[in-house]
Amino acid sequence: MTDPKLSRRPLTSRSTRWAGAIATWLVQKRVQPNHISVLSVVFASLAGVALIGVGTCGGAWRAVLFLVAAAGIQLRLACKMFDGMVAVEGGCKTKSGEIYNELPDRFADVLIIAGAGYSLPASPW
């Protein structure tokens, strides 16, 4: 049987000190990887709603909403990284982990892409 740590796609961000510290803290607090995966959908929803808002307002609010969307997307990606780190490196794998690892990602992608799509018709560019 192969070591799951060796068969994972290499990510430079996963090897950073800050990511390891956060993953260790999450394991110590007994945060389940499945909960982190669901939280990624919350951040994707935030990004999608912000992108929809980009198309409906202008000026400084548009810039703020773009920043909110960018933050939501990055936090969603961080959740994606941390759910794997907690599951594999933290030894918190569950039987339903494979579903929770993949299914929330599909919902998150749709939320962000749909938000971006709805923002385009109202944008002047």
C-alpha positions as CSV (number, residue, x, y, z in Angstrom):
1,M,0.0,0.0,0.0
2,T,1.4,3.4,-1.0
3,D,1.8,6.2,1.5
4,P,-0.9,8.8,0.8
5,K,1.5,11.7,1.5
6,L,3.7,10.5,-1.4
7,S,0.9,10.0,-3.9
8,R,-0.5,13.5,-3.5
9,R,0.0,16.2,-6.1
10,P,2.8,18.4,-4.9
11,L,1.8,21.9,-3.8
12,T,4.4,24.4,-2.7
13,S,1.8,26.2,-0.5
14,R,1.2,22.9,1.4
15,S,4.9,22.9,2.4
16,T,5.0,26.3,3.9
17,R,5.4,26.9,7.6
18,W,2.1,28.9,7.9
19,A,0.1,26.2,6.3
20,G,1.5,23.5,8.5
21,A,0.9,25.6,11.6
22,I,-2.8,26.2,10.6
23,A,-3.3,22.5,9.7
24,T,-1.8,21.5,13.1
25,W,-4.0,23.9,14.9
26,L,-7.1,22.6,13.1
27,V,-6.1,19.0,14.0
28,Q,-5.6,20.0,17.6
29,K,-9.0,21.7,17.7
30,R,-10.5,18.5,16.2
31,V,-11.9,20.2,13.2
32,Q,-13.0,17.6,10.8
33,P,-11.9,17.7,7.1
34,N,-15.5,17.3,6.0
35,H,-16.4,20.5,7.8
36,I,-13.6,22.4,6.2
37,S,-14.8,21.1,2.8
38,V,-18.3,22.5,3.5
39,L,-16.8,25.8,4.6
40,S,-15.3,26.1,1.2
41,V,-18.8,26.2,-0.3
42,V,-19.6,29.1,2.1
43,F,-16.6,31.1,0.8
44,A,-17.5,30.2,-2.8
45,S,-21.0,31.5,-2.1
46,L,-19.6,34.7,-0.7
47,A,-17.4,35.1,-3.9
48,G,-20.3,34.3,-6.2
49,V,-22.7,36.8,-4.5
50,A,-19.9,39.5,-4.6
51,L,-19.4,38.9,-8.3
52,I,-23.1,39.3,-8.9
53,G,-23.0,42.5,-7.0
54,V,-20.1,43.7,-9.2
55,G,-22.5,43.9,-12.1
56,T,-25.2,45.8,-10.2
57,C,-23.2,48.6,-8.7
58,G,-20.4,51.0,-9.7
59,G,-17.6,53.1,-8.4
60,A,-15.9,52.2,-5.2
61,W,-18.4,49.5,-4.3
62,R,-17.4,47.6,-7.5
63,A,-13.8,47.6,-6.4
64,V,-14.8,46.4,-2.9
65,L,-16.9,43.6,-4.3
66,F,-14.1,42.5,-6.5
67,L,-11.8,42.3,-3.5
68,V,-14.5,40.4,-1.5
69,A,-14.8,38.0,-4.4
70,A,-11.0,37.5,-4.7
71,A,-10.8,36.9,-0.9
72,G,-13.7,34.4,-1.1
73,I,-12.0,32.5,-3.9
74,Q,-8.7,32.4,-2.1
75,L,-10.3,31.3,1.2
76,R,-12.2,28.5,-0.7
77,L,-8.8,27.4,-2.1
78,A,-7.3,27.5,1.3
79,C,-10.1,25.3,2.6
80,K,-9.4,22.9,-0.2
81,M,-5.8,22.7,0.8
82,F,-6.5,22.4,4.6
83,D,-9.1,19.7,4.3
84,G,-6.5,17.4,2.6
85,M,-3.8,18.4,5.1
86,V,-6.0,17.7,8.1
87,A,-7.3,14.4,6.5
88,V,-3.9,13.0,5.4
89,E,-1.2,14.6,7.6
90,G,-3.5,14.8,10.6
91,G,-4.8,11.3,10.2
92,C,-8.5,12.3,10.2
93,K,-9.7,10.4,7.2
94,T,-13.3,9.3,7.2
95,K,-15.3,6.9,5.0
96,S,-17.2,9.8,3.5
97,G,-14.1,11.8,3.0
98,E,-13.7,11.2,-0.7
99,I,-17.3,12.5,-1.4
100,Y,-16.7,15.5,0.9
101,N,-13.4,16.1,-0.9
102,E,-14.9,16.3,-4.3
103,L,-18.6,17.2,-4.2
104,P,-18.3,20.6,-2.4
105,D,-15.6,21.5,-5.0
106,R,-18.1,21.0,-7.8
107,F,-20.7,23.2,-6.0
108,A,-18.1,25.8,-5.2
109,D,-17.0,26.0,-8.9
110,V,-20.5,26.5,-10.1
111,L,-21.3,29.2,-7.5
112,I,-18.2,31.2,-8.5
113,I,-18.6,30.7,-12.3
114,A,-22.4,31.5,-12.2
115,G,-21.7,34.6,-10.1
116,A,-19.1,35.7,-12.7
117,G,-21.6,35.0,-15.5
118,Y,-24.3,37.1,-13.9
119,S,-22.0,40.0,-13.4
120,L,-21.1,40.3,-17.1
121,P,-24.3,41.6,-18.7
122,A,-24.5,44.6,-16.3
123,S,-20.8,45.5,-16.7
124,P,-19.9,48.4,-19.0
125,W,-16.9,46.5,-20.4
